[in-house]
Amino acid sequence: MTHRKTKRKASRGPGPLPRIEPRRIDAHKGDFGRVLVVAGSPRMTGAAVLAGDAALRAGAGLVTLAVPRSIHAIVASRILCETTLSLPAAAGSGALAAQASRIVLDALDRASALAIGPGLGLERGTVACVRAILDAATVPSVVDADGLNAIAPDLARVARRNGRAPLVLTPHPGEMGRLLGIPIRDVERDREGAARRAARAAHAIVVLKGHRSVVTDGTRLAINGTGNPGMATGGTGDVLTGVVAALLGQGFDPFDAARLGAHVHGLAGDIAAKATGEISLVAADLLASLPAAFRALATRRRGRR
């Protein structure tokens, strides 16, 4: 896939968002990336489904949900378009076991991008598994939710990761506080500074979520202008994770994938809020609105040629 820039400026700082090119007439699913999503636990089965569905709605050609064996049947019953990978689960808790990292790393040999963290929980074996995967991953990766909690607050370890593949971290203010080892109030007092500090410490792209999400690689910085308070509900972050992973898998530069993902995610939320109102908006509404968000981007850009 190739990407051209447009004259429309959708975020502050680094210039216009990249353009998503129309698909070639002879395109096939292998052209648009293979995303592996490592997510879910017995208490949070929906997180894996939301992230996987979002990756597909954001254009990924193939998506595999890698989930603990304890929830494999549940997750498989709730999807139609993804494939699944059953991973070892810890006895008792059913959460991802440490030895699952070997299976995931083998699967990454056939993937274009990784999304890891939504709904995983923080069992000891799960934390060890996440760290082992991120230490060795060689494909662009998005880390969210419990994936972030598993690496906090040792961002120096993240920076030393063996694979050194591009990394996008998508914390909310609480997770950012844990990543940096500072109170949430300090994050909110200087959101741009906190995001830059984390990006530099981890050698990663950071999307600090919230009102006017901050996207930075430690030097460049963009402020996202889409989204609304109705998106302050469980599961919307999982949708963002899937969207960014899909864009990484399609070959976008990691910083561009992060800011375009934040923009279209918020735009989907704005479209959904017009239909449901902010109070009744849920994460599944964002999934349903992603097609309209991508169409809106394409329509606006055609009109500016």
C-alpha positions as CSV (number, residue, x, y, z in Angstrom):
1,M,0.0,0.0,0.0
2,T,1.2,3.5,-0.8
3,H,0.3,6.7,1.1
4,R,0.0,10.2,-0.1
5,K,-0.5,13.3,2.0
6,T,-3.4,15.7,1.6
7,K,-3.8,19.5,2.2
8,R,-6.3,18.9,5.0
9,K,-4.7,19.5,8.4
10,A,-6.5,17.4,11.0
11,S,-4.0,17.6,13.9
12,R,-1.7,20.2,15.3
13,G,2.1,20.1,14.8
14,P,3.4,17.6,12.3
15,G,1.3,18.5,9.2
16,P,-1.6,16.7,7.4
17,L,-2.7,13.2,8.1
18,P,-1.6,10.6,5.7
19,R,-4.0,9.5,3.0
20,I,-5.4,6.0,2.7
21,E,-5.1,5.1,-0.9
22,P,-8.0,3.4,-2.8
23,R,-7.4,-0.3,-3.2
24,R,-6.2,-1.8,-6.4
25,I,-8.7,-3.7,-8.5
26,D,-6.5,-6.9,-8.1
27,A,-5.9,-6.5,-4.4
28,H,-6.1,-9.5,-2.1
29,K,-6.3,-9.9,1.7
30,G,-2.5,-10.5,2.0
31,D,-1.9,-6.9,0.8
32,F,-3.5,-5.3,3.9
33,G,-1.7,-6.9,6.8
34,R,-2.0,-9.8,9.2
35,V,-2.8,-8.6,12.7
36,L,-2.3,-10.8,15.7
37,V,-4.3,-9.7,18.8
38,V,-3.3,-11.0,22.2
39,A,-6.1,-10.2,24.6
40,G,-8.8,-11.4,26.9
41,S,-9.3,-13.3,30.2
42,P,-12.3,-14.9,31.9
43,R,-13.5,-11.6,33.2
44,M,-12.9,-9.6,30.0
45,T,-13.7,-11.7,27.0
46,G,-15.2,-8.8,25.1
47,A,-11.9,-6.9,25.0
48,A,-10.4,-9.4,22.5
49,V,-13.5,-9.3,20.3
50,L,-13.7,-5.5,20.2
51,A,-10.0,-5.1,19.3
52,G,-10.2,-7.8,16.6
53,D,-13.4,-6.4,15.0
54,A,-11.9,-2.9,15.1
55,A,-8.8,-4.1,13.2
56,L,-10.9,-5.6,10.5
57,R,-13.1,-2.5,10.2
58,A,-9.9,-0.5,9.9
59,G,-8.8,-2.4,6.9
60,A,-6.7,-5.3,8.1
61,G,-6.7,-8.2,5.6
62,L,-6.5,-10.9,8.2
63,V,-6.9,-10.9,12.0
64,T,-6.1,-13.6,14.5
65,L,-7.4,-13.5,18.1
66,A,-4.9,-15.2,20.4
67,V,-6.7,-15.8,23.7
68,P,-6.3,-18.0,26.8
69,R,-7.7,-21.5,26.3
70,S,-10.1,-20.9,29.1
71,I,-12.1,-18.4,27.0
72,H,-11.4,-19.7,23.5
73,A,-14.8,-21.2,23.0
74,I,-16.6,-18.0,24.2
75,V,-14.5,-15.7,21.9
76,A,-14.9,-18.0,18.9
77,S,-18.7,-18.0,19.3
78,R,-18.8,-14.2,19.2
79,I,-16.8,-13.6,15.9
80,L,-17.3,-14.4,12.3
81,C,-14.4,-12.9,10.4
82,E,-11.3,-13.5,12.5
83,T,-9.4,-16.7,13.1
84,T,-8.4,-17.8,16.6
85,L,-5.3,-19.1,18.4
86,S,-5.8,-20.9,21.7
87,L,-3.1,-20.2,24.3
88,P,-2.1,-21.9,27.5
89,A,-4.0,-20.6,30.5
90,A,-3.1,-20.7,34.2
91,A,-4.9,-23.3,36.4
92,G,-7.4,-21.6,38.6
93,S,-7.5,-18.1,37.2
94,G,-7.8,-19.0,33.5
95,A,-5.5,-16.1,32.6
96,L,-2.8,-16.2,30.1
97,A,0.1,-18.4,31.2
98,A,3.8,-17.5,31.0
99,Q,4.6,-20.3,28.5
100,A,2.1,-18.8,26.0
101,S,4.9,-16.4,24.9
102,R,6.6,-19.1,22.8
103,I,3.4,-19.8,20.8
104,V,2.7,-16.1,20.3
105,L,6.3,-15.4,19.1
106,D,6.0,-18.3,16.7
107,A,2.7,-16.8,15.3
108,L,4.3,-13.4,14.9
109,D,6.6,-14.9,12.2
110,R,3.4,-14.8,10.0
111,A,2.1,-11.4,11.2
112,S,2.5,-7.8,10.1
113,A,1.5,-6.2,13.4
114,L,0.7,-7.1,17.0
115,A,-1.9,-5.7,19.4
116,I,-1.4,-6.8,23.0
117,G,-3.0,-6.0,26.3
118,P,-6.8,-5.5,26.2
119,G,-8.5,-7.5,29.0
120,L,-5.5,-9.7,29.8
121,G,-5.4,-9.1,33.6
122,L,-2.4,-9.0,35.8
123,E,-1.7,-12.5,37.0
124,R,2.0,-13.2,37.5
125,G,2.2,-15.5,34.5
126,T,0.4,-13.0,32.3
127,V,2.8,-10.2,33.2
128,A,5.8,-12.5,32.4
129,C,4.2,-13.5,29.1
130,V,3.6,-9.9,28.0
131,R,7.2,-8.9,28.9
132,A,8.7,-11.9,27.0
133,I,6.6,-11.1,23.9
134,L,7.5,-7.4,23.9
135,D,11.2,-8.2,24.5
136,A,11.4,-10.2,21.4
137,A,8.7,-9.0,19.0
138,T,10.0,-8.0,15.6
139,V,6.8,-6.5,14.1
140,P,5.2,-3.1,14.8
141,S,3.2,-3.4,18.1
142,V,0.4,-1.6,19.9
143,V,0.4,-2.0,23.7
144,D,-2.8,-1.1,25.7
145,A,-4.5,-1.7,29.0
146,D,-3.0,-4.5,31.0
147,G,-0.2,-4.7,28.5
148,L,0.8,-1.3,29.7
149,N,0.4,-2.2,33.4
150,A,2.6,-5.2,32.8
151,I,5.5,-3.1,31.7
152,A,5.0,-0.2,34.2
153,P,7.0,1.5,35.5
154,D,10.1,0.0,33.8
155,L,10.2,1.9,30.6
156,A,13.9,1.5,30.4
157,R,13.4,-2.2,29.9
158,V,11.0,-1.4,27.1
159,A,13.6,0.8,25.4
160,R,16.1,-2.1,25.5
161,R,13.7,-4.6,23.9
162,N,15.6,-7.1,21.7
163,G,13.4,-6.8,18.7
164,R,13.4,-3.0,18.7
165,A,10.4,-3.1,16.4
166,P,8.2,0.1,16.3
167,L,6.1,0.4,19.4
168,V,2.9,2.4,20.1
169,L,1.7,2.8,23.7
170,T,-1.9,3.9,24.2
171,P,-2.4,4.8,27.9
172,H,-5.2,6.7,29.6
173,P,-4.0,9.1,32.3
174,G,-4.0,6.5,35.0
175,E,-1.9,4.1,33.0
176,M,0.4,6.9,32.1
177,G,0.9,7.7,35.8
178,R,1.8,4.1,36.4
179,L,4.2,4.0,33.4
180,L,6.0,7.1,34.7
181,G,5.6,6.4,38.4
182,I,3.8,9.7,39.0
183,P,0.3,10.8,40.3
184,I,-2.5,11.1,37.8
185,R,-2.8,14.8,38.7
186,D,0.8,15.4,37.5
187,V,-0.1,13.7,34.2
188,E,-3.1,15.9,33.7
189,R,-1.3,19.0,34.7
190,D,1.1,18.6,31.8
191,R,-0.3,16.1,29.4
192,E,2.1,17.0,26.5
193,G,5.1,16.8,28.8
194,A,4.1,13.5,30.3
195,A,3.5,12.0,26.8
196,R,6.9,13.2,25.5
197,R,8.7,11.9,28.6
198,A,7.2,8.4,28.2
199,A,7.9,8.3,24.5
200,R,11.5,9.2,25.0
201,A,12.0,6.8,27.9
202,A,10.4,3.9,26.0
203,H,11.7,4.8,22.5
204,A,8.1,4.5,21.4
205,I,5.1,6.4,20.0
206,V,2.7,7.4,22.8
207,V,-1.0,8.2,22.5
208,L,-2.1,9.7,25.7
209,K,-5.9,9.3,25.6
210,G,-8.5,11.7,26.8
211,H,-10.0,15.0,25.7
212,R,-7.7,16.2,22.9
213,S,-5.5,13.1,22.9
214,V,-1.8,13.7,22.7
215,V,0.2,11.8,20.1
216,T,4.0,12.0,20.2
217,D,7.3,10.3,19.4
218,G,9.1,12.4,21.9
219,T,9.8,15.1,19.3
220,R,6.9,15.5,17.0
221,L,3.6,16.1,18.6
222,A,0.0,16.1,17.4
223,I,-3.2,17.0,19.3
224,N,-6.3,15.1,18.2
225,G,-9.4,17.1,17.7
226,T,-12.1,14.4,17.3
227,G,-14.1,12.5,19.9
228,N,-16.6,13.4,22.7
229,P,-17.4,12.6,26.3
230,G,-19.7,9.7,25.4
231,M,-16.5,7.7,24.5
232,A,-15.7,7.6,28.3
233,T,-17.0,4.1,28.5
234,G,-15.5,0.6,28.8
235,G,-14.1,-0.9,25.6
236,T,-13.5,2.2,23.5
237,G,-9.8,1.9,24.2
238,D,-9.9,-1.7,22.8
239,V,-11.3,-0.3,19.6
240,L,-8.5,2.2,19.3
241,T,-6.0,-0.6,19.8
242,G,-7.4,-2.6,16.9
243,V,-7.6,0.5,14.6
244,V,-3.9,1.4,15.2
245,A,-2.8,-2.2,14.8
246,A,-4.6,-2.4,11.5
247,L,-2.9,0.7,10.2
248,L,0.5,-0.5,11.3
249,G,-0.2,-3.8,9.5
250,Q,-1.0,-1.9,6.3
251,G,2.4,-0.3,6.4
252,F,1.8,3.1,7.8
253,D,4.6,4.9,9.6
254,P,4.0,4.3,13.3
255,F,3.6,8.0,14.2
256,D,1.2,8.4,11.3
257,A,-0.7,5.2,12.3
258,A,-1.1,6.5,15.8
259,R,-2.4,10.0,14.9
260,L,-4.6,8.7,12.0
261,G,-5.9,6.0,14.3
262,A,-6.8,8.5,17.0
263,H,-8.5,10.8,14.5
264,V,-10.7,8.1,12.9
265,H,-11.5,6.5,16.3
266,G,-12.7,9.9,17.6
267,L,-14.6,10.6,14.4
268,A,-16.4,7.2,14.7
269,G,-17.3,8.3,18.2
270,D,-18.7,11.6,17.0
271,I,-20.7,9.9,14.3
272,A,-22.0,7.3,16.8
273,A,-22.9,10.1,19.3
274,K,-25.1,11.8,16.7
275,A,-27.2,8.6,16.5
276,T,-27.2,7.5,20.2
277,G,-26.4,10.6,22.2
278,E,-23.4,10.7,24.4
279,I,-25.1,9.1,27.4
280,S,-26.1,5.8,25.7
281,L,-22.9,5.4,23.5
282,V,-21.1,2.1,24.0
283,A,-17.9,0.8,22.4
284,A,-19.8,-1.4,20.0
285,D,-21.3,1.8,18.5
286,L,-17.8,2.9,17.5
287,L,-17.3,-0.4,15.6
288,A,-20.6,0.2,13.8
289,S,-19.5,3.8,13.0
290,L,-16.0,3.1,11.7
291,P,-17.1,2.5,8.1
292,A,-18.8,5.9,8.1
293,A,-15.7,7.5,9.6
294,F,-13.5,6.1,6.9
295,R,-16.0,7.0,4.2
296,A,-16.1,10.6,5.5
297,L,-12.3,10.8,5.3
298,A,-12.3,9.6,1.7
299,T,-15.2,11.9,0.7
300,R,-13.6,15.0,2.2
301,R,-10.3,14.3,0.5
302,R,-11.9,13.7,-2.9
303,G,-13.6,17.0,-2.6
304,R,-10.3,18.8,-2.0
305,R,-8.5,17.5,-5.1
